[in-house]
Amino acid sequence: MGVIVRDATGEIIAELSDYLGIQTNNYAEYSGLLQALDFAVREKHLSLKVLSDSELLVRQMQGRYKVKSPGLIDLYDRARALVRKLEHFSMTTFCGNTIAKADSLVNQVLDSRGKGAR
């Protein structure tokens, strides 16, 4: 899981990554969101805009899709609880090269574990 956090000017203020073991891509997406939310709350960045390439994650967090997977319900509930601690939160999908930096973080974590790139 890899997350890039930027300030309002676009400058990178944090690079967050973690090895999750063998998990689904949706679990990894929620884990990344939780890392970003934890960082924002802990560092008192109370306005957060999240860009994700996961349409499922974005639509679930927007309330447009129900969370049906038992493995995601707890993660969703934790994310919603953290969102309530922010003054402003928005989330949208994107596509393109923006994900390359976060992918690089994921590959670094996997490589450090001897698992190779995804």
N, C-alpha and C positions, 0 to 999 in steps of 0.2 A: 504494500500500500504506500502510495506516495502523494504528498500534498505540498503545493507551493502556496504560500501566503504572501500577498502583496499589499502595500499600503495604497492610499488613494492616488499617489503619483505613479504607481506601477512598479515601485522598487520592491524587490524581494526582502521580506522581513523575517521569514522563517521557511525552512525546508523540513518537512516532517515525513518520516518514513518508518515502517515497521514490518517485520516478517510475521505473517499471519498463519503460516503453515498451509496446509491444504484446505482451501476454502473456496466458496463460489465467488464469482466476480461481483455479485450483488452484496455479499458479506464484505468484500474488500471495499466497495464503494461506500457503504455505510461506515465502515471503520475509518476511512479517510475523512468522511464528513464529521465523525465524532472527534477525530484529532483536531480538525480545523475549529470546530465549535469549542472544544476544551481550551485550545490556545487562545481564541478570541475572548472567552470569558475570563480566563486566568490573567491575561495581559491587559484586560479592560479595553479591548477593541470592541465596543458595543454596537457597532454597525458593520454588518458582514454581508457581502454579496458573494455567493458561491456559484462558480461555473463548473459544470460537470458534463461529461460525455454520456452519462447514464440517464436516459429518458425515464426509466423506471424509477430510479431514486428521486429525480426531480419531481415527477408527477405524484409520487407517494408523499413526499414532503409538502407539496402544494395541496394535498388532500384530494387530488383528482383521481388517484388510484388507491384502492384499499391494499393494505399490507396483509397478504394471505400466508406467506411463508412463515412457519413457526420459528425458523432460525433468524428471521429479520425483525420480528415483532418487538423484542426487547431492545434491539438497536434503534429501531424507529422511536420507541417510547423515550429512550435516553436522549436521542437527538432532539425530539420535541421539547423535552424538559430544558435542555440547554438553550434552545432557541428562545424560550420564554424569558431567559435571563438577559437577552439582548434588547437594545432599543429599536434596532432595525435589522431585518433579515430578509434577503431575497435569494432566489435560486433559479438559475436558468440553464438550459442545455446549450452546448456549443459544439462545433466540430472544427477540425483544422489542426494546425501545428501547435496550438496552445498546450496540448496535452504532452508534448514531447519532453518537457522538463520534468513533469511528474512521472512519466514513464521511465525516465533516466534514473530517478530516485528508486523506483521499484526494482529496476535491474541491478542497481548497486546493492540493494538489500539481498536480493536473490543470489547475486554473485558472491557476496560475503559469506553466504551460507552454503556455498558450493552447489547450488541448485541450477545455475546457468540462467540465461535470460528466458523470459516467458515466451 
